[in-house]
């Protein structure tokens, strides 16, 4: 790589282990002062009173997620439910989703943040978005999180996702890689890979 004048930026192993688990990712976010949705403690056979989302703690792209509606129980909706393997949170119907792309160089400096609203997704990946540079609340949360990640040995490309709802934005996911739609960042004027 030196001969090509190229560098490889890989985050510290301990950080990557945390980011591969939604529960420990949310703990990291709270340390950074970023809001997350509270985890709901629900008995397996208890009837749900409001909409909830059940997500695998190691899931990605919406795979394995289930929406529980009032009257349903965890035991019927997610038969293989195990508290260590899933996280239960409020489901925010109609919430707007935002993605923020950034990179962290080998000196720990964070690139400009590229913020966009997800308009349409397919199989959990954004396929249509628009700039959201006016969303200062989302940008501030992403800035806090990006600097916290950098202070824990984060390097390379990142994509973080937020839901905007009453009292939000709430962090919902951190990808320790360039997002599938990070090419939109280049279209918006920021070359994160440079």
C-alpha positions as CSV (number, residue, x, y, z in Angstrom):
1,X,0.0,0.0,0.0
2,X,2.9,2.4,0.7
3,X,4.2,2.0,-2.8
4,X,0.7,3.0,-4.1
5,X,0.6,5.9,-1.5
6,X,-2.6,4.3,-0.1
7,X,-3.6,3.8,3.5
8,X,-6.1,1.3,5.0
9,X,-8.2,2.6,7.8
10,X,-9.6,-0.1,10.1
11,X,-11.2,0.6,13.4
12,X,-10.0,-1.0,16.6
13,X,-11.3,-4.5,17.2
14,X,-12.9,-3.6,20.6
15,X,-14.9,-0.9,19.0
16,X,-16.0,-3.1,16.1
17,X,-17.2,-5.7,18.6
18,X,-19.4,-3.1,20.3
19,X,-20.8,-1.8,17.0
20,X,-21.8,-5.3,15.9
21,X,-24.3,-5.4,18.7
22,X,-27.2,-2.9,18.8
23,X,-27.4,-3.0,22.6
24,X,-23.8,-2.0,23.1
25,X,-24.0,0.4,20.2
26,X,-26.8,2.2,22.0
27,X,-24.7,2.3,25.2
28,X,-21.9,3.9,23.3
29,X,-24.3,6.5,21.9
30,X,-25.7,7.4,25.3
31,X,-22.1,7.9,26.5
32,X,-21.7,10.4,23.6
33,X,-24.9,12.2,24.7
34,X,-26.9,10.9,21.7
35,X,-30.6,9.9,22.3
36,X,-31.7,6.3,21.7
37,X,-35.1,4.7,22.1
38,X,-35.5,3.1,25.5
39,X,-35.5,-0.7,25.5
40,X,-38.9,-2.1,26.5
41,X,-38.9,-4.9,29.1
42,X,-41.7,-7.2,28.1
43,X,-42.7,-10.5,29.4
44,X,-42.9,-13.3,26.8
45,X,-46.6,-13.8,27.1
46,X,-47.6,-10.2,28.0
47,X,-50.0,-8.6,25.5
48,X,-48.5,-5.5,23.9
49,X,-50.3,-2.2,24.6
50,X,-48.6,-0.1,21.9
51,X,-46.7,-0.7,18.7
52,X,-43.2,-2.2,19.3
53,X,-40.3,-3.2,17.1
54,X,-38.3,-6.4,17.8
55,X,-34.8,-6.3,16.3
56,X,-32.0,-8.9,16.3
57,X,-29.1,-7.3,18.3
58,X,-26.8,-8.4,15.5
59,X,-29.2,-7.6,12.6
60,X,-28.7,-5.5,9.6
61,X,-30.8,-4.2,6.7
62,X,-34.1,-4.8,8.5
63,X,-33.6,-8.6,8.4
64,X,-35.4,-10.4,11.2
65,X,-37.3,-7.3,12.5
66,X,-40.9,-7.8,13.6
67,X,-43.5,-5.2,14.4
68,X,-45.7,-6.0,17.4
69,X,-49.2,-4.5,17.3
70,X,-51.4,-4.0,20.4
71,X,-52.8,-7.4,21.6
72,X,-49.9,-9.5,20.2
73,X,-47.4,-11.3,22.4
74,X,-43.6,-11.8,21.9
75,X,-44.2,-15.6,22.1
76,X,-46.5,-15.6,19.0
77,X,-44.8,-13.0,16.9
78,X,-41.2,-14.0,17.6
79,X,-41.2,-17.7,18.6
80,X,-37.4,-17.9,19.0
81,X,-37.3,-14.8,21.2
82,X,-34.3,-14.7,23.6
83,X,-33.5,-11.4,25.5
84,X,-29.8,-11.7,24.6
85,X,-30.5,-12.0,20.9
86,X,-33.2,-9.4,20.4
87,X,-33.9,-5.8,21.5
88,X,-37.5,-4.5,21.9
89,X,-38.2,-0.8,21.5
90,X,-41.1,1.5,20.7
91,X,-42.1,1.5,17.0
92,X,-42.4,5.1,15.7
93,X,-45.0,4.9,13.0
94,X,-44.4,7.6,10.4
95,X,-41.0,8.7,11.7
96,X,-38.6,10.2,9.1
97,X,-35.3,8.5,8.7
98,X,-31.9,10.3,8.3
99,X,-28.5,8.9,7.3
100,X,-25.2,10.6,8.0
101,X,-22.0,9.6,6.3
102,X,-18.6,10.5,7.5
103,X,-15.1,9.1,7.6
104,X,-12.3,9.2,10.3
105,X,-8.7,9.6,9.1
106,X,-5.7,7.9,10.6
107,X,-5.1,10.9,12.8
108,X,-8.6,10.6,14.3
109,X,-10.0,13.6,12.5
110,X,-13.6,13.4,11.4
111,X,-14.6,14.5,7.9
112,X,-17.4,16.8,7.1
113,X,-20.8,15.1,7.9
114,X,-23.0,14.4,5.0
115,X,-26.7,14.3,6.1
116,X,-29.6,13.2,4.0
117,X,-33.2,12.1,4.5
118,X,-34.1,8.7,3.3
119,X,-37.1,8.9,1.0
120,X,-37.2,5.3,-0.2
121,X,-35.6,2.1,0.9
122,X,-35.3,-1.3,-0.6
123,X,-34.3,-4.4,1.4
124,X,-33.2,-2.1,4.2
125,X,-31.0,0.1,2.0
126,X,-31.6,3.7,1.0
127,X,-32.2,4.0,-2.8
128,X,-33.6,7.5,-2.8
129,X,-32.6,10.4,-0.6
130,X,-32.3,14.1,-0.4
131,X,-30.0,16.5,1.3
132,X,-30.8,17.3,4.9
133,X,-28.1,19.9,5.7
134,X,-30.7,22.0,7.4
135,X,-31.3,19.4,10.1
136,X,-29.0,20.9,12.7
137,X,-30.3,18.5,15.4
138,X,-29.4,15.4,13.4
139,X,-26.0,16.9,12.5
140,X,-25.3,17.8,16.1
141,X,-26.1,14.3,17.3
142,X,-24.0,12.7,14.5
143,X,-21.1,15.1,15.3
144,X,-21.2,14.0,19.0
145,X,-21.3,10.4,18.0
146,X,-18.6,10.6,15.3
147,X,-16.2,12.3,17.7
148,X,-16.9,9.7,20.4
149,X,-16.3,6.9,17.9
150,X,-13.0,8.5,16.9
151,X,-12.0,8.7,20.5
152,X,-12.5,5.0,20.8
153,X,-10.3,4.1,17.9
154,X,-12.7,4.5,15.0
155,X,-11.2,4.8,11.5
156,X,-12.5,4.7,8.0
157,X,-16.0,5.1,6.7
158,X,-19.1,5.3,8.8
159,X,-22.9,5.5,8.2
160,X,-25.2,6.4,11.1
161,X,-29.0,6.4,11.0
162,X,-31.5,8.3,13.0
163,X,-35.3,8.4,13.3
164,X,-36.9,11.8,13.7
165,X,-40.0,11.7,15.9
166,X,-41.4,13.6,18.9
167,X,-38.4,14.4,21.0
168,X,-35.9,12.9,18.5
169,X,-33.7,12.4,16.7
170,X,-33.0,8.9,18.0
171,X,-30.0,6.9,16.9
172,X,-31.1,3.5,15.4
173,X,-28.0,2.1,13.7
174,X,-24.2,2.6,13.2
175,X,-22.5,1.0,10.3
176,X,-18.7,0.9,10.6
177,X,-18.3,1.0,6.9
178,X,-19.4,3.3,4.0
179,X,-23.1,2.9,3.6
180,X,-24.6,1.4,0.5
181,X,-25.8,4.8,-0.5
182,X,-22.6,6.7,0.4
183,X,-22.1,7.5,-3.3
184,X,-24.8,10.1,-2.7
185,X,-22.3,11.9,-0.5
186,X,-20.1,12.4,-3.5
187,X,-23.1,13.7,-5.5
188,X,-23.7,16.2,-2.6
189,X,-20.1,17.5,-2.8
190,X,-18.1,15.5,-0.3
191,X,-15.6,12.8,-1.2
192,X,-15.4,10.7,1.9
193,X,-13.0,8.2,0.5
194,X,-10.4,10.9,-0.4
